[in-house]
Amino acid sequence: MLHTHKRQRQQVSPAVIAHRSAAALFLFSFVFLVLLVLSHLYLLPKVTTVEVAGSMRDAQELREYHDSLLKDLVAKEHERNMLVLPMEDSVYRRLVEMKHSQFPLLVLRSSLEQTARQLLPDDSNVVHVESMRYTPGEKRAELTGDIRNVGSRSMTVLAQLLEELRAQPFIADIASPRFRRVEDPRLGPTSPFTIRIKLL
């Protein structure tokens, strides 16, 4: 009789066991879920919240604060580079390019003045330049003025000036101007010129 009773107890199916323990498992899962929710709402914020820069920040706010600090750091580094390395600044670069584009004209004017001093060292008012125009894209310059204060030698001085300018290393070609002498009531004989120069 005892043997038969033991055999019946051993034959309890898994479905019966699951049915009997379902309530306990559900209750445990529910309590565990409630504890997780409560810890997420109340416990974790207290544990994970720290004070940074005078403000209490949680994990999400810390990530956002970290991203904002990185952006500020990149902006400050860029600003520093603009001060330390001015060539990176577009405004400075434009100024340098503008200076370089005008450089041939400055060299040409200096060379013109030096050539005039070499031709007539005793008189610095012989070559009078009224205007200088420079076209950077075409590398062309145009000088307008006159030769004065040398009397009837004005055309000769103009020819000498052209020869000296043609010898300059940065000049590719010079179109010969019209040679003429004009009698000015105040200055006397002058030779006006318009010299067109092709630069290298």
C-alpha positions, 0 to 999 in steps of 0.5 A, spaced: 500 500 500 505 504 501 509 502 495 503 504 491 502 511 494 509 513 493 509 511 486 503 516 485 507 521 488 512 521 483 508 521 477 506 528 478 506 532 471 510 538 470 504 542 468 501 541 475 508 543 478 508 550 473 500 551 475 501 550 482 508 555 482 505 560 477 502 565 483 508 565 486 512 566 480 508 572 478 508 575 485 515 575 485 516 578 478 511 583 480 515 585 486 521 585 483 519 589 477 516 594 482 523 594 486 526 596 479 522 601 477 522 605 484 530 604 484 530 607 477 526 613 480 528 614 487 535 610 488 539 611 482 538 618 481 541 619 488 547 614 487 548 617 480 547 624 481 554 628 482 555 636 483 559 639 477 560 646 476 556 648 481 550 644 479 547 637 480 547 633 474 545 625 473 548 621 467 544 624 462 546 631 464 553 629 464 553 626 457 550 633 455 555 637 459 561 633 456 558 634 449 558 642 450 565 642 453 567 638 447 564 643 442 567 649 447 574 646 447 574 646 439 571 653 438 577 655 443 582 651 439 580 654 433 580 661 436 587 660 439 589 658 432 587 664 429 591 668 434 597 664 434 597 662 426 594 668 423 595 665 416 589 660 417 585 666 418 581 668 411 581 675 413 589 675 414 590 671 408 586 676 403 590 681 406 596 677 404 594 676 397 592 683 396 599 685 398 602 680 393 598 682 388 600 689 389 607 687 390 609 688 382 607 695 382 610 697 388 617 694 385 615 698 379 615 704 382 621 703 386 625 701 380 622 707 376 624 712 381 631 709 382 632 709 374 630 716 374 636 718 380 641 714 376 639 718 369 639 725 372 642 724 380 642 732 380 635 733 379 629 728 382 623 732 379 625 729 372 620 723 371 613 725 373 608 720 374 601 722 374 598 715 375 600 707 375 595 702 374 596 695 375 592 689 372 593 683 377 590 677 372 594 680 366 600 682 369 600 689 366 601 696 368 600 702 365 604 708 367 602 715 365 606 722 366 611 726 363 619 728 362 620 735 365 625 740 367 631 738 362 629 742 356 630 740 349 633 733 352 626 731 354 625 725 349 632 723 350 631 722 357 624 718 356 628 714 351 633 712 356 628 711 361 625 706 357 631 702 356 633 702 363 626 699 364 627 694 359 633 691 363 629 690 369 628 682 371 621 683 372 619 686 366 617 682 360 616 687 355 614 694 354 610 697 348 614 704 346 610 710 347 609 716 342 615 720 343 613 728 342 615 734 345 610 739 348 611 746 350 608 747 357 607 755 359 609 753 366 614 747 365 617 749 359 619 743 354 616 736 356 615 729 353 608 726 356 608 718 356 604 713 357 608 706 358 604 700 357 608 694 361 608 687 361 610 684 367 613 677 369 
